[in-house]
Every structure is written in C-alpha cells, then in structure tokens.
Amino acid sequence: MDLISTKNIKELLAKYNAKPSKGLGQNFLIDKNIFQKIIDAGNLKPDDIVLEVGPGIGNLTLKLAEKVKKVIAVEKDKLMIEILKETVASHKNIEVVNADILKHSLPKNYKVVANIPYYLTSPLIRKLLEDKNPPLEIVLMIQKEVAQRICAKPPKMNLLASSVQFYARAEIISYVSKNCFWPSPKVDSAIIKIVPENKFDVAPDLFFKVVKAGFSQPRKQLVNNLTILKNLNGVKLDKYSVAAWLLKNNLQPNARAQTLTINDWINLAKNF
C-alpha cells in the first residue's frame, strides 16, 4: 500500500479543520525508506500483536497491519482519532483507541512499534519496561540525542542509560534526518530497538536508589554523591563507609558515576 503523501496529509487535516500540534509533538513521517527500516527492525510475524503509540494519520499503522495479526493504535488527540478512523477504515485488524498511553493498560504478548511524540520518550519507556506485561520488543522513533544517551556505555553512562539498560538491551538501528518529516522538527531522530531481558537478581527499588544517588551530581566523585544515602537505621553514610563500600566492589572512591557499568551498580546495590 502506498503512503499517504504530504499533500494528502494536508488535505485530510484541512477536511477536519486540524493542524499538527506542537504541544503533542505531531511531526508526520513521510519517507517510505524509513518506514521500511522501522518495519524491518520490528522483526514482525503474522501472528504478532503490535501496540502503536501516537499513530497520527495512520501511515505506519497501515504498514503494520499488512504484516501482523492485530494493531492496537493508541492516540491521545481526539481530532486525530477521527482522521485515523477514516484512513484505516478498510482494515479490520486495526483497533483504534482514544487514550493517554501513560494511563492505559497494556496488552499481553505484544510488541511496540511507533513513531512517538518526543516528549513521551522517557515516561513511555519507563512504563513499558516496568509494567507487569512488558513488550517482547520495542522499536521507537525518538530524538537522536536521547537515543544516544540511552545506548551510552562507560565512560559516558548517564541515569537514563542505566535505567533502561537495567531492564533491557538497547541499540540504535538508524539515524533519521529531520527532513523525513512534515512538518520538519528542529532535531534529527533515530530508530531505537529495546529488548527487555532483565536477568539481574536485585530489587529494582534498591538498584535505582543507589544509581540515582550516584548520578545526583555527575561531576562529583562517588564517595561524595553516595553520602546522601541512609543506612538501615536511617543514618546518612559517611565518606569512610562509602569509600569502604566502593573498594569492596573494586571501585575507586574518586570514580564518577558515568564510568560505572550496569554490573558495577548491581554489585553496589547487592552489597548496600
């Protein structure tokens, strides 16, 4: 099926007296080669159920419907929902849902493939990875800089990378020029693939307690940052205790958070 062209997108919007919303991050992907890269990254099978977030006018929705058993397209914008219902009307395997995905329940045994509004990136990924029904795979179009942060490795780790990589394996599939969208955003994008696979035997609450303390002031040494933590008696740790804790885990007290691996944080949490 051919893509809905920029001209036809404009005509559809005019028909419903609508305009792309900056507040909702509505930038419509119009490059067919990029659509194909997204589809390929999804490793889609005929019996897959796909959750799409922010389907807009339905270009990606239609492509997904050709490949899978069912597409659940969740769109927050009520006006865009009316346009979407028109563009996907001929496909019986597309379920259109008017909802805020952050407040909506997730299905079971599903994949996520979406060109999402960029303001939604962090809260959506967190919801998907922390839910009792995490997706089998996640393929998202997000801001290039954010994708690079998520996939960072030491010595350029950050809180977002540590948070995502605790739950999943992440990789950048391709970079995407801002010229591949209408209207064109101010920044380039990236297709990122995230595969949930947490195999760590440590409580997430404890892991994030330690990591957030470590990154509380990224330019400072860990021996200083981790003193904001409290022991089991509710007393803040002193530098001597923190230094001993770090050395016990083969880490130097003057190390900085961005140099630690996920396994380093796991070991610190286990020995807290």
C-alpha positions as CSV (number, residue, x, y, z in Angstrom):
1,M,0.0,0.0,0.0
2,D,1.3,3.5,-0.9
3,L,2.0,6.0,1.8
4,I,-0.4,8.9,2.4
5,S,1.5,11.7,0.7
6,T,2.3,15.1,2.3
7,K,-0.3,16.6,0.0
8,N,-3.0,14.2,1.1
9,I,-2.0,14.6,4.8
10,K,-2.6,18.4,4.4
11,E,-5.9,17.7,2.7
12,L,-7.0,15.4,5.5
13,L,-6.1,17.9,8.2
14,A,-7.9,20.7,6.3
15,K,-11.0,18.4,6.0
16,Y,-11.2,18.1,9.7
17,N,-10.0,21.7,10.4
18,A,-6.9,20.4,12.1
19,K,-3.3,21.4,12.3
20,P,-0.2,19.5,13.5
21,S,0.0,20.1,17.3
22,K,3.4,21.3,18.6
23,G,2.2,20.5,22.1
24,L,1.5,16.9,21.2
25,G,4.7,16.6,19.1
26,Q,2.9,15.9,15.9
27,N,5.5,15.5,13.1
28,F,4.4,13.1,10.4
29,L,7.0,10.7,8.9
30,I,6.8,10.8,5.1
31,D,9.9,8.9,3.9
32,K,9.0,5.4,2.7
33,N,12.5,4.1,3.2
34,I,12.4,5.0,6.9
35,F,9.0,3.3,7.3
36,Q,10.6,0.1,5.9
37,K,13.5,0.4,8.3
38,I,11.1,0.6,11.2
39,I,9.1,-2.4,9.9
40,D,12.3,-4.4,9.4
41,A,13.5,-3.6,12.9
42,G,10.3,-4.9,14.4
43,N,11.0,-8.4,13.2
44,L,7.3,-8.8,12.7
45,K,5.4,-12.1,12.3
46,P,1.9,-12.8,11.0
47,D,0.6,-13.7,14.5
48,D,2.1,-10.7,16.3
49,I,0.1,-8.1,18.2
50,V,1.6,-4.6,17.9
51,L,0.9,-1.6,20.1
52,E,1.4,1.6,18.2
53,V,1.6,4.9,20.2
54,G,0.8,8.2,18.6
55,P,-0.3,6.8,15.2
56,G,-1.3,10.2,13.8
57,I,-2.9,9.9,10.4
58,G,-2.0,6.2,10.2
59,N,0.8,5.8,7.7
60,L,2.8,3.4,9.9
61,T,-0.4,1.9,11.2
62,L,-1.4,0.7,7.7
63,K,2.1,-0.7,7.1
64,L,2.0,-2.6,10.3
65,A,-1.5,-4.0,9.6
66,E,-0.2,-5.6,6.4
67,K,2.4,-7.6,8.5
68,V,0.7,-8.6,11.7
69,K,-2.4,-10.2,13.3
70,K,-3.6,-7.0,15.1
71,V,-2.5,-3.4,15.6
72,I,-3.7,-1.5,18.7
73,A,-3.3,2.2,17.7
74,V,-3.5,4.4,20.8
75,E,-3.9,8.1,20.0
76,K,-4.5,10.9,22.6
77,D,-5.7,13.6,20.2
78,K,-9.5,13.3,19.7
79,L,-9.4,15.1,16.4
80,M,-6.6,12.9,15.1
81,I,-8.7,9.9,16.1
82,E,-11.4,10.9,13.6
83,I,-8.8,11.2,10.8
84,L,-7.2,7.9,11.7
85,K,-10.6,6.1,11.7
86,E,-11.1,7.3,8.1
87,T,-7.6,6.3,6.9
88,V,-7.7,2.8,8.4
89,A,-11.4,2.0,7.9
90,S,-10.7,-0.8,5.4
91,H,-8.5,-2.8,7.8
92,K,-10.4,-5.0,10.2
93,N,-7.2,-5.9,12.2
94,I,-6.7,-2.3,13.4
95,E,-8.1,-1.3,16.8
96,V,-8.2,2.5,17.3
97,V,-8.1,3.6,20.9
98,N,-8.5,7.2,22.1
99,A,-6.5,7.3,25.3
100,D,-3.4,8.6,27.1
101,I,-1.0,5.6,26.8
102,L,0.6,6.5,30.2
103,K,-2.8,5.9,31.8
104,H,-3.9,3.0,29.6
105,S,-3.5,-0.7,30.4
106,L,-1.1,-2.7,28.2
107,P,-1.9,-6.0,26.4
108,K,-0.1,-9.3,26.8
109,N,2.4,-10.9,24.4
110,Y,2.8,-7.8,22.3
111,K,5.4,-5.7,20.5
112,V,5.6,-1.9,20.4
113,V,6.4,-0.2,17.1
114,A,5.9,3.5,16.9
115,N,6.9,6.9,15.8
116,I,6.2,8.6,19.1
117,P,5.9,12.2,20.2
118,Y,9.3,13.0,21.6
119,Y,8.0,14.5,24.9
120,L,6.7,11.0,25.7
121,T,10.0,9.1,25.3
122,S,11.2,8.7,28.9
123,P,7.8,8.2,30.6
124,L,6.7,5.7,27.9
125,I,9.9,3.6,28.0
126,R,9.7,3.5,31.8
127,K,6.0,2.4,31.7
128,L,6.7,-0.3,29.2
129,L,9.8,-1.7,31.0
130,E,8.4,-1.5,34.5
131,D,4.9,-2.9,33.6
132,K,3.9,-6.4,34.7
133,N,3.4,-7.1,31.0
134,P,6.4,-5.7,29.3
135,P,6.5,-6.0,25.5
136,L,8.6,-8.6,23.7
137,E,10.4,-5.9,21.7
138,I,10.2,-2.1,21.4
139,V,11.0,-0.2,18.2
140,L,10.7,3.6,18.5
141,M,11.5,6.7,16.6
142,I,12.9,9.1,19.1
143,Q,15.2,12.2,19.2
144,K,18.7,11.3,18.1
145,E,20.4,12.8,21.2
146,V,18.1,10.8,23.5
147,A,18.7,7.6,21.6
148,Q,22.5,8.1,22.0
149,R,22.1,8.7,25.7
150,I,20.0,5.5,26.2
151,C,22.7,3.4,24.4
152,A,25.6,5.1,26.1
153,K,28.5,3.0,27.6
154,P,31.2,3.9,30.1
155,P,32.7,6.4,30.4
156,K,29.7,8.2,29.1
157,M,26.9,6.5,31.1
158,N,24.0,8.5,32.5
159,L,20.9,8.0,34.6
160,L,18.7,7.3,31.6
161,A,21.1,4.8,30.1
162,S,21.4,3.0,33.4
163,S,17.7,2.9,33.9
164,V,16.9,1.4,30.5
165,Q,19.9,-1.0,30.4
166,F,18.9,-2.4,33.8
167,Y,15.8,-3.7,32.2
168,A,16.7,-4.3,28.6
169,R,19.3,-4.4,25.7
170,A,19.2,-1.2,23.6
171,E,20.7,-0.4,20.2
172,I,20.3,2.3,17.6
173,I,19.1,0.9,14.2
174,S,19.4,4.0,12.1
175,Y,19.6,7.8,12.2
176,V,16.9,9.8,10.5
177,S,17.1,13.3,9.1
178,K,14.6,15.9,10.3
179,N,13.8,16.3,6.6
180,C,12.0,13.0,6.6
181,F,9.1,14.5,8.5
182,W,6.3,17.0,7.9
183,P,6.3,19.5,9.5
184,S,10.1,19.2,10.0
185,P,11.2,19.0,13.6
186,K,14.2,21.0,14.9
187,V,16.3,18.0,15.5
188,D,17.3,14.7,13.8
189,S,15.9,11.4,15.0
190,A,16.9,7.8,15.5
191,I,15.2,4.4,15.3
192,I,16.0,2.6,18.5
193,K,15.3,-1.0,19.4
194,I,14.9,-2.1,23.0
195,V,14.6,-5.7,24.0
196,P,13.5,-6.4,27.6
197,E,15.7,-9.1,29.2
198,N,16.4,-8.3,32.9
199,K,18.3,-11.1,34.4
200,F,19.6,-9.3,37.5
201,D,18.7,-10.7,40.9
202,V,18.4,-7.4,42.7
203,A,15.3,-5.4,43.7
204,P,14.7,-2.6,41.2
205,D,13.8,-0.1,44.1
206,L,17.2,-0.7,45.7
207,F,19.1,-0.5,42.4
208,F,17.5,2.8,41.5
209,K,18.0,4.2,45.0
210,V,21.8,3.6,44.6
211,V,22.0,4.7,40.9
212,K,20.0,8.0,41.5
213,A,22.3,8.8,44.4
214,G,25.4,8.1,42.3
215,F,24.2,10.4,39.5
216,S,22.8,13.1,41.8
217,Q,25.8,15.3,40.9
218,P,27.5,13.6,37.9
219,R,30.7,15.8,38.1
220,K,31.4,14.8,41.6
221,Q,33.1,11.7,42.9
222,L,31.0,8.8,44.0
223,V,32.5,9.0,47.5
224,N,30.7,12.4,47.8
225,N,27.5,11.6,46.0
226,L,26.7,8.3,47.8
227,T,26.8,10.0,51.2
228,I,23.2,11.1,50.6
229,L,22.2,7.5,51.2
230,K,21.0,6.4,54.6
231,N,21.7,3.0,56.2
232,L,19.1,0.6,57.7
233,N,19.0,2.8,60.8
234,G,18.1,5.9,58.8
235,V,21.5,7.5,59.4
236,K,23.4,9.1,56.4
237,L,26.5,7.3,55.3
238,D,29.8,9.0,56.0
239,K,32.7,9.2,53.5
240,Y,34.6,6.4,55.3
241,S,31.8,4.0,55.0
242,V,31.1,4.9,51.3
243,A,34.8,4.5,50.4
244,A,35.0,1.1,52.1
245,W,31.8,0.0,50.3
246,L,33.2,1.1,46.9
247,L,36.6,-0.6,47.5
248,K,34.8,-3.8,48.5
249,N,33.2,-3.7,45.0
250,N,36.6,-3.0,43.2
251,L,35.7,0.7,42.6
252,Q,37.8,3.7,43.5
253,P,36.3,6.3,45.8
254,N,37.2,9.0,43.3
255,A,35.4,7.3,40.4
256,R,32.5,9.1,38.8
257,A,29.1,7.7,38.1
258,Q,29.4,7.9,34.3
259,T,32.3,5.4,34.3
260,L,30.4,2.6,36.0
261,T,28.8,-0.4,34.2
262,I,25.4,-1.8,35.0
263,N,27.1,-4.7,36.7
264,D,29.0,-2.3,38.9
265,W,25.7,-0.7,40.1
266,I,24.2,-4.1,40.6
267,N,27.1,-5.2,42.8
268,L,26.8,-1.9,44.8
269,A,23.1,-2.5,45.3
270,K,23.6,-6.1,46.4
271,N,26.2,-5.1,49.0
272,F,24.4,-1.9,50.2
